[in-house]
Amino acid sequence: MRLSPTQKKFLRARAHALRPVVIVGGSGLHEAVLAEIDQALAHHELIKVRFNCGDRAARQAMQDTVGEHCRAALVQAIGHIGVFYRKADKPRITLPR
């Protein structure tokens, strides 16, 4: 999923007040964690995920895996937090063009 810079800016503003819905522990991503993220995206459309691992490259790899597996766009990544968006079947968030 591709987002324009305007859409990313809009989603970053909406995500600012959110708290992480899913926390990925030091043992990494498992099928159960990916299923939980997928379910959260289906319900909320826009979520924050906290990646508790010390290595920046490992966090980036996990964020890429979440994006590919859940068909979600990475809106923003700051430190240990990643913001993901996936349009729902009945969207509640209307993106600007």
C-alpha positions as CSV (number, residue, x, y, z in Angstrom):
1,M,0.0,0.0,0.0
2,R,1.4,3.4,-1.0
3,L,0.6,6.6,0.8
4,S,1.2,10.1,-0.4
5,P,3.1,12.5,1.8
6,T,-0.1,14.4,2.6
7,Q,-1.8,11.1,3.6
8,K,1.1,10.2,5.8
9,K,1.1,13.6,7.5
10,F,-2.7,13.2,8.1
11,L,-2.2,9.7,9.6
12,R,0.8,10.8,11.8
13,A,-1.4,13.5,13.3
14,R,-4.2,11.0,14.0
15,A,-1.8,8.5,15.5
16,H,-0.1,11.0,17.9
17,A,-2.6,10.4,20.7
18,L,-2.7,6.6,20.2
19,R,-1.0,4.2,22.6
20,P,0.7,1.0,21.3
21,V,-1.9,-1.8,20.8
22,V,0.6,-4.6,20.4
23,I,4.0,-5.0,22.0
24,V,6.5,-7.3,20.3
25,G,8.8,-8.7,23.0
26,G,12.5,-9.7,22.8
27,S,11.6,-13.1,21.4
28,G,10.5,-11.4,18.1
29,L,7.6,-11.9,15.8
30,H,5.7,-15.2,15.9
31,E,2.5,-16.2,14.0
32,A,0.4,-15.4,17.1
33,V,1.8,-11.8,17.3
34,L,1.3,-11.3,13.5
35,A,-2.2,-12.5,13.9
36,E,-2.9,-10.1,16.7
37,I,-1.5,-7.2,14.7
38,D,-3.6,-8.3,11.7
39,Q,-6.7,-8.4,13.9
40,A,-5.9,-5.0,15.4
41,L,-5.5,-3.5,12.0
42,A,-8.9,-4.9,10.9
43,H,-10.5,-3.4,13.9
44,H,-8.7,0.0,14.2
45,E,-7.2,0.7,10.7
46,L,-4.4,2.8,12.4
47,I,-2.3,1.3,15.2
48,K,0.9,1.7,17.0
49,V,3.2,-1.3,17.6
50,R,6.1,-1.2,20.1
51,F,9.1,-3.3,19.1
52,N,11.2,-4.2,22.2
53,C,14.5,-5.2,20.7
54,G,17.7,-3.4,21.1
55,D,19.0,-3.6,17.5
56,R,17.9,-1.0,15.0
57,A,18.3,-3.4,12.0
58,A,16.2,-6.0,13.8
59,R,13.4,-3.4,14.4
60,Q,13.5,-2.4,10.8
61,A,13.3,-6.1,9.7
62,M,10.3,-6.6,12.0
63,Q,8.6,-3.5,10.7
64,D,9.1,-4.7,7.1
65,T,7.7,-8.2,8.1
66,V,4.6,-6.7,9.7
67,G,4.0,-4.5,6.6
68,E,4.3,-7.4,4.2
69,H,2.5,-10.0,6.2
70,C,-0.4,-7.8,7.2
71,R,-0.5,-5.8,3.9
72,A,-0.2,-2.6,5.9
73,A,1.7,0.7,5.2
74,L,4.3,1.9,7.7
75,V,3.3,5.5,8.3
76,Q,6.0,6.4,10.8
77,A,8.8,4.8,12.8
78,I,10.3,6.6,15.7
79,G,12.6,4.7,18.1
80,H,10.8,1.5,19.2
81,I,7.4,2.6,17.9
82,G,5.9,1.9,14.5
83,V,2.7,3.3,13.2
84,F,0.8,1.1,10.7
85,Y,-2.3,1.8,8.5
86,R,-4.5,-0.6,6.5
87,K,-7.8,0.5,5.0
88,A,-10.6,-1.5,6.5
89,D,-13.5,-3.1,4.6
90,K,-15.8,-0.4,6.0
91,P,-13.3,2.5,6.5
92,R,-13.7,4.9,9.4
93,I,-10.8,7.0,8.4
94,T,-11.1,9.1,5.2
95,L,-7.7,9.9,3.8
96,P,-7.1,13.2,2.0
97,R,-6.1,13.0,-1.7
